[in-house]
Amino acid sequence: KQEDGSYIGYGIDYLNEIKKYNPSWDYEFVDGNWSELMVLLRDKQIDLVCTAKYSADREGPYNASTGNGGYSYSTQSIGQVQGTLYTLEDNEDLYYDDYNRLSTTVIGFLKGSLNIDMFEKFMQTYYQPDYHIADRSTDSAYIRFYDNETMLTEALHSKEIEALATEHMAYHDDLRLIAKYGSVPFYFMSYYGSDLMPEIDNALSAIKADNCRYETDLYEKYYATSSIHKSPLFTRDEVEYIKANPEISIGFYPDRFPMSSYDKKTGELTGITEELADLIFDSCG
């Protein structure tokens, strides 16, 4: 949401593309955190939410005794979402792929998000079979819950938590990526029995047929500068190596233009290889 009250983003662009196939539609956007929007949707006070991960417990008619159901999904996904874990740039205690350390890291999650299930399953499958998050709604020694992404980010900057768990569709450009886990499709979601879904599904089929790269193009438009693409993914051992070796000598061919070329008069080295080395050095800090 911008200062003038208008909205931009991946989901907004997708909705506007769908409108081309349903020109009589008008959109009204409603603010709220995920838990609030889910209740509004179930109670038919809003018609649609974007980028919802699939859960069998959510689909179908609402069952008041179990609290399950009440929602329907588009038959086609509108993208793929991956779980991500970020920490502060200057945190020297957390590094990429350091999953043993993550089991005792204070991590913040969004309330009501399926992200916590993705993270737990990933830890159990690849790193610690006995890793378990007992309560999905109550803070514990290493798990904290927050209403929205802003509160989650503020908690990280105030060092209330050591890392925040989110998805690669949540834009962050000033944090350091320390883990990627899981990958699931996401969908448009409406209340159960919504008559919007057949029209949305028809529009999605037409969009994908007209441009099979549509979702890729949208992602590149909004996320090219996100930390998930900018952060160098260094493990603890790699960071220690860099600190222990601040200067590295590299040999170049002096007369292999355009790969590398050395000007004896100016002492300047130019070429593709030299530029790649500069990019690597910049990324290493």
QUIHURA-V228593 format. One record per backbone hydrogen bond with DSSP energy under -1.0 kcal/mol. CO is the residue of the C=O (numbers start at 1). NH is the residue of the N-H. If there is no record, write none. Layout:
BEGIN
CO_NH, CO_NH
END
This chain:
BEGIN
2_5, 6_2, 9_13, 10_14, 11_15, 12_16, 13_17, 14_18, 15_19, 18_21, 22_25, 33_37, 34_38, 35_39, 36_40, 37_41, 38_42, 39_43, 40_45, 40_46, 41_44, 49_189, 52_187, 55_58, 55_59, 57_69, 58_71, 60_70, 63_67, 68_63, 70_192, 71_60, 72_190, 79_186, 81_184, 82_168, 83_181, 84_166, 85_178, 85_179, 86_164, 87_176, 88_91, 95_98, 98_102, 101_104, 102_105, 106_162, 106_163, 107_144, 108_165, 109_146, 110_113, 114_118, 115_119, 116_120, 117_121, 118_122, 119_123, 120_124, 121_125, 122_126, 123_127, 123_128, 128_131, 142_107, 143_140, 144_109, 146_111, 148_152, 149_153, 150_154, 151_155, 152_156, 153_157, 154_158, 155_160, 155_161, 156_159, 163_108, 164_86, 166_84, 167_170, 172_227, 176_87, 178_97, 179_85, 181_83, 184_81, 186_78, 187_52, 188_74, 189_49, 190_72, 191_194, 196_200, 197_201, 198_202, 199_203, 200_204, 201_205, 202_206, 203_207, 204_208, 205_209, 206_210, 207_211, 211_214, 213_217, 214_218, 215_219, 216_220, 217_221, 218_222, 219_223, 223_226, 226_229, 226_230, 227_231, 232_234, 234_96, 235_239, 236_240, 237_241, 238_242, 239_243, 240_244, 241_245, 254_262, 256_259, 256_260, 258_272, 259_273, 260_256, 261_270, 263_267, 268_263, 270_261, 271_275, 272_276, 273_277, 274_278, 275_279, 276_280, 277_281, 278_282, 279_283, 280_284
END
